[in-house]
Structures are given as structure tokens and as C-alpha cells.
Amino acid sequence: MSKYDVAIIGSGPGGYVAAIRCAQLGMKTAIIEKYSTLGGTCLNVGCIPSKALLSSSHHYEEATKHFEGHGIEIPGEIKVNLEKMIGRKQAVVDQTTGGIDFLMKKNNIDVYQGMGSFIDATHIKIDGEKEIEIEAKYSIIATGSKPSNLPFITLDKERIITSTEALKLKEIPKHLIIIGGGVIGLELGQVYRRLGSEVTVVEYMDRIIPTMDASLSKELNKVFKKAKCKMMLSHKVESVVRNGEEVVVKAKNKKGEDVEFKGDYCLVSVGRRPYTAGLNVEAAGVKINDKGQVDVNEHLQTSTSNIYAIGDVIKGAMLAHKAEEEGVFVAETLAGQKPHIDYNLIPGVVYTWPEVAAVGKTEEELKESGVAYKVGQFPFRALGRARASGDIDGFVKILADEKTDEVLGVHMIGARCADLIAEAVVAMEFRASAEDISRMSHAHPTFAEAVKEAALAATEDRALHV
């Protein structure tokens, strides 16, 4: 029987990063993955493939709607080859997952293909081509999450689908109905709207991206409406039925009236749930809470002290970069170091265009907690760089403590915000004030100037270019 210092079950961003860091710190490490490729949901059917399709569809939209305004004329009709687009997406996935294989070899990490389950707190059975058993001093559960569903919906994975199927459709939907106005639904909705689908978003809450600052929700809703997506907010879905090639979604609006939507595809995008099926955690004494999450303490230890858990399978935002931070945290903890994670400073991003990004507290959270704050906001349309590229939608909003001027939250929607948010994270890690940011030189012309201008607006309401 092979013996390891650490065995990690699950090879998503949390799992494979934890494995690399453990190996870097001198631990004999094994990683167990039940699928044929490493990388988990993120690399295979999540972050990476969705961004590939967002990028391809963005190019198509630019060519059909905006190139002429830039003086670029393309003779003949511009067409979408969906098969080739999906093929490119898969090539990106294959290259990325292949990169994880390389990293495992480079760091001398043993990879086991098969379903891992606990025999007890230090022994794991792996059901692969053949059944084997390994021993591990420590284990890390990094099994991630799966798409959630509503109890009355039957997913046939043909017309009534999850994000996994939406990433490999063989045709462009005529009318795609999306249940859920969160990150995944909106990103995939934008992909297919660009490619020509009619898109209807049916959301139970009174706004899309409901966990983010309300101002971002409002602005992104405008963007989708401008793209002629139907945004049906405050609608409670009551049934989803397939009739041949048609899907009928019945719901009640905020007045309690019955409404009906008909399309050829329905994407059910109502969040994700922790995945622990088949782990047999009970045999190791690991407790699962009533939300299906693995219970952990502040050190990410489960109820069994030598077993840890990270990522989507525990409490907190289901984000790849959160899982990565937790993977490094556990590895360094096992090595006797004193790492830390500030969960308030883990940014959230929506990869639509314009992009949406945020870190820290929302206005709603500050009001609820009674914190006195000030707001500085700056529109992208006032930036020279935004006008030059034609990306004028959106703004940057900075929330700062009214007395100390410390930045408490940064919320932005606009071009390249997924990258711009890193400046806000760095500033908040060092407890910068709005004035600190406002006095730092930002290159001109750039989108990043919006951050400086918003900081100026928060400092003394003295933005220079608006």
C-alpha cells in the first residue's frame, strides 16, 4: 500500500493548487480524480470553456455590429460556425487540462484516476480501472459542486439543460429561456444572444446578480435590455415541461398572475450545490451540515482533525480563486506556517461585457450594519480610452469610511473590470484610504483611470474629468 503525507480528493482549482503547494513544501502528495481529465468543473465545464465561448461570441458581435464604425469593411455575409466555435472551446480546455497534467508531473505528485472514498480517517479506497487503497496522514476534500435544480424540474439534458450542456450545444437556440439571473445564466445568455438567440431571463428576485451591489445589478440589467434580452424579474417559476422540441415554462409574476414562456431550450441556472456523493465521509467521522456542506473550523479542519476541506464543498462563495487560496492555506498550515485568508477581500467577477467586478462591502451591507460611509463614482463614458474603444457603458464606485476614509468596498462595471478589480484588492489588503488611491499616478489613457477618478470623487467630491 502506498503511503502519503497528503491525499487530495478532487483536482479542481482548489485541489490541484493544494497538491502543488504541498509538494513544494516537501510533502509526499497524491491527488485523486474520478474523471478522465484533471481540473474539475472550472477547467472542464465551467470558468475556462465559458470564457472561451464568451470571447468567440464577442468577436462575432464586434464583426457584425461594430467593425464598420471603425472603418473595417468585410465583404460578404459573416456567419457563425457553431461546431468550429465549440471545437475551439474544447481545444482551449484540452490545452489547459493538459497543463495541469504537466504540473502534477513537474511537482512529483502521484495522480490516481478513479472515485475516492474514505475507509477510515487515514485510508482511502480508489475505484478506477482496478480497486486500490492508499494511506494518508492528512487528507483534503476538494470535490467541488454540481449545478442545482428546482425539485419540480426534470433535466433531460437535451432541451432542459444545465450549464454543462449549454457549453456544447449542436445548434444555436431560437429562444433560450434561462431560469436564474446569476453569474452563470447571464454569461451563457450573453453568448447565445450575441449568436442570434432570443433570450429570456426569468429571475425569482427583484434584480439580477442579487448578491452584488444593487447599482451593479441595475446597470447590467440595462445592458441586457439594450441587447433586447427579456428580463423577467420577480417571477417565480412553477413548472418546466418539454413538448417535443418546445419547452414551456410557467411562472407567477410579482402580481401573482400566471405567465408562460415558450422556447426550444431552457437553461436551469439556479446556483450550485456542494458535491460529496460517494465520499463515504461518515466512515472517517467527517460531518456534513444541513446545507450539504462539509463542516470546517477556522483552520479548514473538518470534525476529524487530520482531514481538511476547501472550495465549493464548504461554506462561502463558490469561486475558483477562493478555492485556490484555501488550498494554499491548508498546505501551509500542514507545514507549520501561519497563513491567513481575508474572505472580505476575495473579489467576485461576472464575465459578461461589460464585465462586472466587486470586492469588500456593498452599500446594502454598510447600511444594514450602520456604518457611516461616503461614495465616489465615475462613469466610463468620461474616459478617453473608453471613447476610443467604444466601451462607454459602466462606472467605478468606491465606498469609503466617512471618518477614516478607509476603502470599504469597490464595485465596478465596464471594460476590463475583471482585471481592474485587482487594484482594489491590493489597496484594501493594505487598508488604503480613498485619498491614497487618488494620489497614485494612473497611466493615461487607460480604463484604470476610472478607479483613480472614483477615489477622487470619494475623497472630496473632486473627480477631474466629469
C-alpha positions in Angstrom: 0.0 0.0 0.0 1.3 3.5 -1.0 1.7 5.9 1.9 1.4 9.7 1.6 1.8 12.8 3.7 -1.3 14.3 2.0 -4.0 12.9 -0.3 -6.4 15.3 -2.0 -9.7 14.2 -3.4 -10.7 16.3 -6.3 -8.5 18.1 -8.9 -10.3 21.4 -9.4 -8.5 24.7 -8.8 -8.6 24.1 -5.0 -7.4 20.5 -5.2 -4.6 20.8 -7.8 -3.3 24.0 -6.2 -3.3 22.4 -2.8 -1.4 19.5 -4.2 1.3 21.7 -5.8 1.8 23.8 -2.7 2.0 20.6 -0.5 4.6 19.2 -2.9 6.6 22.5 -2.9 6.7 22.3 0.9 8.2 18.8 0.8 5.2 16.6 1.4 4.7 13.3 -0.5 1.4 14.1 -2.2 -1.3 12.2 -4.1 -4.4 13.6 -5.9 -7.5 11.6 -6.8 -9.8 12.5 -9.6 -12.8 10.5 -10.7 -13.0 12.0 -14.2 -10.6 11.3 -17.0 -9.1 14.8 -17.0 -7.8 17.0 -14.2 -9.1 20.5 -13.5 -12.5 19.9 -12.1 -15.6 21.9 -13.1 -13.7 25.1 -13.6 -11.4 23.9 -16.3 -13.6 21.3 -17.9 -17.2 22.6 -17.8 -17.1 26.0 -16.1 -14.8 29.0 -16.0 -12.4 28.2 -18.9 -14.9 26.9 -21.5 -17.4 29.6 -20.8 -14.8 32.3 -21.2 -13.7 30.7 -24.5 -17.3 31.0 -25.8 -17.7 34.5 -24.4 -14.6 35.5 -26.2 -15.6 33.9 -29.5 -19.1 35.3 -29.4 -17.7 38.8 -28.5 -15.5 38.7 -31.7 -18.6 37.8 -33.7 -20.6 40.7 -32.3 -17.8 43.1 -32.9 -17.5 41.9 -36.5 -21.2 42.2 -37.2 -22.1 45.3 -35.2 -19.0 47.5 -34.6 -16.3 46.9 -37.2 -18.0 49.1 -39.8 -17.9 52.0 -37.4 -14.1 51.5 -37.0 -13.7 51.7 -40.8 -13.3 47.9 -41.2 -15.4 46.5 -44.1 -15.8 42.8 -44.6 -17.3 41.7 -47.9 -19.9 39.1 -47.9 -22.0 37.7 -45.0 -20.4 37.0 -41.7 -21.6 33.6 -40.4 -21.3 31.6 -37.2 -19.8 28.1 -37.4 -21.0 26.8 -34.1 -19.3 23.5 -34.5 -16.0 25.2 -35.0 -16.6 27.6 -32.1 -17.4 24.7 -29.8 -14.3 22.9 -31.2 -12.1 25.9 -30.4 -13.6 25.9 -26.9 -12.7 22.3 -26.4 -9.2 22.8 -27.7 -8.7 25.6 -25.1 -10.0 23.2 -22.4 -7.7 20.3 -23.6 -4.7 22.6 -23.6 -5.5 23.9 -20.1 -6.2 20.5 -18.5 -3.0 19.1 -20.2 -1.2 21.9 -18.4 -2.4 20.5 -15.1 -1.0 17.1 -16.0 2.3 18.7 -16.7 2.3 20.5 -13.3 1.5 17.2 -11.5 4.5 15.5 -13.1 6.7 18.6 -12.6 6.0 18.5 -8.8 6.2 14.7 -8.5 2.5 14.4 -7.4 1.0 10.9 -7.9 -2.3 11.1 -9.8 -5.0 8.4 -9.2 -7.8 8.2 -11.7 -11.0 6.9 -10.0 -13.6 7.5 -7.4 -12.0 8.2 -4.0 -13.9 7.2 -0.8 -12.8 7.0 2.9 -12.3 3.6 4.5 -11.4 5.4 7.7 -9.6 8.6 8.7 -6.3 7.6 7.2 -7.2 5.2 4.4 -8.8 5.9 1.1 -10.2 3.4 -1.5 -9.9 4.4 -5.2 -12.3 2.7 -7.6 -10.7 3.1 -11.0 -9.6 0.6 -13.6 -8.9 -1.5 -10.6 -9.6 -1.0 -6.9 -6.6 0.2 -4.8 -6.1 1.5 -1.3 -3.7 4.3 -0.2 -2.8 5.6 3.3 -2.5 9.3 4.0 -1.5 11.1 7.2 -3.7 14.1 6.1 -6.5 14.3 3.5 -8.1 17.3 1.8 -11.6 17.1 0.5 -11.8 19.3 -2.7 -14.7 17.7 -4.5 -16.4 21.0 -5.5 -20.0 21.4 -6.6 -22.7 20.4 -9.1 -25.4 22.5 -10.7 -28.5 22.9 -8.5 -32.0 22.2 -9.7 -35.6 23.0 -8.6 -37.4 19.9 -7.2 -40.2 20.0 -9.9 -37.9 20.3 -12.9 -36.7 17.2 -14.8 -33.4 17.8 -16.5 -33.4 15.8 -19.8 -30.0 17.4 -20.7 -31.2 17.8 -24.3 -33.8 20.7 -24.2 -33.9 21.3 -20.4 -30.3 21.7 -19.6 -27.6 22.9 -17.2 -24.5 24.9 -17.9 -22.6 21.7 -18.7 -24.9 21.0 -21.7 -25.1 24.7 -22.7 -21.4 24.6 -23.4 -21.7 22.0 -26.1 -24.9 22.6 -28.0 -25.1 21.5 -31.6 -27.3 24.3 -32.7 -27.9 27.9 -31.8 -31.2 28.1 -29.9 -34.0 30.1 -31.4 -35.3 31.0 -28.0 -33.3 30.3 -24.9 -35.2 30.6 -21.6 -32.8 31.0 -18.7 -34.1 30.3 -15.2 -31.9 32.3 -12.8 -30.3 35.7 -13.2 -27.0 34.9 -11.6 -23.4 34.8 -13.0 -23.6 31.6 -15.0 -27.0 32.2 -16.6 -26.1 35.7 -17.6 -22.7 34.8 -19.1 -24.2 32.0 -21.2 -27.3 34.1 -22.0 -25.0 36.7 -23.5 -23.1 34.1 -25.5 -26.2 32.9 -27.3 -27.8 36.4 -27.6 -24.8 37.5 -29.5 -25.1 34.5 -31.8 -28.7 35.3 -32.6 -30.9 33.6 -30.0 -33.8 35.3 -28.5 -33.1 35.2 -24.7 -35.5 35.4 -21.8 -34.1 35.5 -18.2 -36.6 34.5 -15.5 -35.4 35.6 -12.1 -37.1 35.0 -8.7 -35.5 38.0 -7.0 -36.3 41.6 -8.0 -32.8 42.1 -9.5 -30.2 40.1 -11.4 -26.8 39.3 -9.7 -28.6 39.7 -6.4 -25.6 39.1 -4.2 -23.7 42.1 -5.7 -24.2 45.8 -5.1 -27.6 46.9 -6.3 -26.1 49.6 -8.5 -24.2 46.9 -10.5 -27.4 44.9 -10.9 -29.3 47.9 -12.2 -26.6 48.8 -14.7 -26.1 45.2 -16.0 -29.9 44.9 -16.4 -29.8 48.0 -18.6 -27.1 46.4 -20.7 -29.1 43.2 -21.2 -32.2 45.1 -22.0 -30.3 47.2 -24.6 -29.3 43.9 -26.2 -33.0 43.1 -26.4 -32.9 40.3 -23.8 -36.2 39.9 -21.9 -35.5 40.4 -18.2 -38.4 38.9 -16.2 -37.6 39.8 -12.6 -39.7 38.9 -9.5 -41.0 35.8 -11.3 -41.5 32.5 -9.5 -41.1 29.5 -11.8 -43.7 26.8 -11.1 -43.2 24.3 -13.9 -41.0 23.4 -16.8 -42.4 21.0 -19.4 -40.9 19.7 -22.6 -43.3 19.0 -25.6 -41.2 17.6 -28.4 -38.8 20.4 -29.4 -40.6 23.0 -27.4 -40.1 23.8 -23.7 -42.9 25.6 -21.8 -42.0 27.5 -18.6 -44.9 28.6 -16.4 -44.4 31.2 -13.6 -46.1 33.7 -11.5 -45.2 37.4 -11.7 -45.0 39.8 -8.8 -48.7 40.5 -9.0 -49.4 36.8 -8.7 -50.6 36.5 -12.3 -49.8 33.3 -14.3 -47.3 33.9 -17.2 -45.9 31.4 -19.7 -42.7 31.4 -21.8 -42.1 29.1 -24.7 -38.7 28.3 -26.2 -36.7 25.5 -27.8 -34.2 25.3 -24.9 -34.4 26.0 -21.2 -31.2 26.6 -19.2 -31.7 25.9 -15.5 -29.1 28.1 -13.7 -30.2 28.4 -10.1 -26.9 28.1 -8.4 -24.7 25.1 -7.4 -24.6 22.7 -4.5 -21.7 21.0 -2.7 -20.8 17.6 -4.1 -20.0 14.9 -1.5 -21.7 11.9 -3.1 -19.7 8.6 -2.8 -17.1 10.0 -0.5 -18.3 7.9 2.5 -17.2 10.7 4.8 -19.1 9.0 7.7 -16.5 6.3 7.8 -13.9 9.0 8.6 -16.1 10.8 11.1 -16.5 13.9 8.9 -19.7 15.8 9.5 -21.9 17.3 6.7 -24.2 20.2 7.7 -27.9 20.7 6.7 -26.8 22.6 3.6 -24.8 19.6 2.3 -21.5 21.4 3.1 -18.6 19.8 4.8 -18.3 21.5 8.2 -14.9 23.1 8.9 -13.4 25.3 11.6 -11.3 28.5 11.0 -8.3 26.3 10.1 -10.5 24.5 7.5 -10.3 21.3 9.5 -13.3 19.0 9.5 -14.7 17.3 12.6 -11.8 14.8 12.0 -8.6 16.7 12.8 -6.4 15.2 10.1 -9.0 15.8 7.3 -9.5 19.2 5.8 -11.9 20.6 3.2 -11.7 23.5 0.8 -13.6 25.2 -2.1 -17.2 24.8 -3.1 -17.7 21.9 -0.8 -17.5 24.2 2.3 -19.3 27.4 3.2 -18.6 30.7 1.4 -18.6 31.9 -2.2 -18.2 29.3 -4.9 -15.2 30.8 -6.6 -12.2 29.1 -8.2 -9.8 31.7 -6.7 -11.3 31.2 -3.2 -10.7 27.5 -3.5 -7.1 28.2 -4.6 -6.5 30.4 -1.6 -7.9 27.8 0.7 -5.7 25.1 -0.9 -2.6 27.1 -0.2 -3.8 27.9 3.3 -4.2 24.2 4.2 -0.9 23.2 2.7 1.0 25.9 4.6 -0.9 25.1 7.8 0.2 21.5 7.5 3.8 22.7 7.1 3.6 24.6 10.3 3.2 28.1 8.8 0.7 30.8 9.8 -1.2 31.7 6.6 -4.3 33.8 6.5 -7.3 34.5 4.3 -9.4 37.6 4.4 -12.7 36.4 2.9 -13.9 40.0 2.7 -11.2 40.7 0.1 -11.9 37.8 -2.3 -13.3 39.6 -5.4 -16.3 38.5 -7.4 -16.5 38.8 -11.2 -19.2 38.4 -13.9 -17.5 37.9 -17.3 -20.2 39.5 -19.4 -19.4 42.5 -21.5 -19.2 44.9 -19.9 -17.5 43.0 -17.1 -18.7 43.3 -13.5 -16.4 43.1 -10.5 -16.5 43.8 -6.8 -14.6 43.4 -3.6 -15.5 44.3 0.0 -18.8 45.5 1.4 -21.8 46.5 -0.7 -23.8 49.7 0.0 -26.6 47.5 1.3 -24.3 45.7 3.8 -22.9 49.0 5.1 -26.4 50.4 5.6 -27.5 47.3 7.3 -24.5 47.3 9.7 -24.9 51.1 10.4 -21.5 52.1 9.1 -21.2 55.7 8.0 -19.7 55.9 4.6 -19.2 58.1 1.6 -19.5 57.3 -2.1 -17.3 58.2 -5.1 -18.4 57.2 -8.6 -17.0 57.8 -12.0 -18.6 56.8 -15.4 -16.6 55.0 -18.1 -18.1 57.3 -20.8 -16.0 60.1 -19.3 -12.7 58.2 -20.1 -10.8 59.0 -23.2 -9.7 55.3 -23.5 -13.4 54.1 -23.3 -14.5 56.5 -26.0 -11.6 55.4 -28.2 -12.5 51.8 -28.0 -16.3 52.4 -27.9 -16.7 50.7 -24.4 -18.5 53.5 -22.7 -21.0 51.5 -20.5 -20.5 51.3 -16.8 -18.8 53.0 -13.9 -16.5 52.5 -10.9 -17.9 53.1 -7.4 -15.8 53.4 -4.3 -17.2 53.2 -0.8 -15.0 54.7 2.0 -15.4 55.1 5.7 -16.8 58.6 6.4 -14.4 59.3 9.2 -11.2 57.4 8.3 -11.5 57.4 4.5 -10.5 53.7 4.5 -11.8 51.9 1.4 -14.6 49.5 2.4 -15.8 48.3 -0.9 -15.2 48.8 -4.6 -17.8 48.0 -7.2 -17.3 48.3 -11.0 -19.0 47.5 -14.3 -17.2 48.2 -17.5 -14.5 47.2 -19.9 -11.7 45.1 -18.3 -13.1 45.3 -14.8 -12.2 41.7 -14.2 -8.6 42.9 -14.3 -9.1 46.3 -12.7 -10.6 44.9 -9.5 -7.1 43.6 -8.6 -6.0 47.2 -7.9 -8.9 47.5 -5.4 -7.9 44.2 -3.7 -4.3 45.3 -3.3 -5.4 48.7 -1.9 -7.8 47.1 0.6 -5.3 44.5 1.7 -3.0 47.4 2.8 -6.0 49.3 4.2 -5.6 52.2 1.8 -7.8 55.3 2.0 -9.6 56.7 -1.0 -7.1 59.5 -0.9 -4.2 57.1 -1.1 -5.6 55.7 -4.4 -6.5 59.2 -5.7 -2.9 60.3 -5.3 -1.3 57.4 -7.2 -0.4 58.0 -10.8 -2.5 56.1 -13.3 -1.4 55.9 -16.9 -3.3 57.8 -19.4 -5.3 56.9 -21.4 -6.4 53.7 -19.6 -9.6 52.2 -18.1 -7.8 52.2 -14.7 -8.1 56.0 -14.6 -11.8 55.4 -13.6 -10.5 53.9 -10.3 -8.4 57.0 -9.6 -11.3 59.3 -10.5 -13.8 57.4 -8.3 -11.3 57.7 -5.5 -11.1 61.4 -6.1 -14.9 61.6 -6.0 -15.0 59.8 -2.7 -12.2 61.9 -1.2 -13.5 65.4 -1.6 -16.0 65.0 -4.5 -13.3 66.3 -6.8 -13.2 64.0 -9.8 -11.3 65.8 -12.5 -12.9 64.6 -15.7 -16.6 64.7 -15.0 
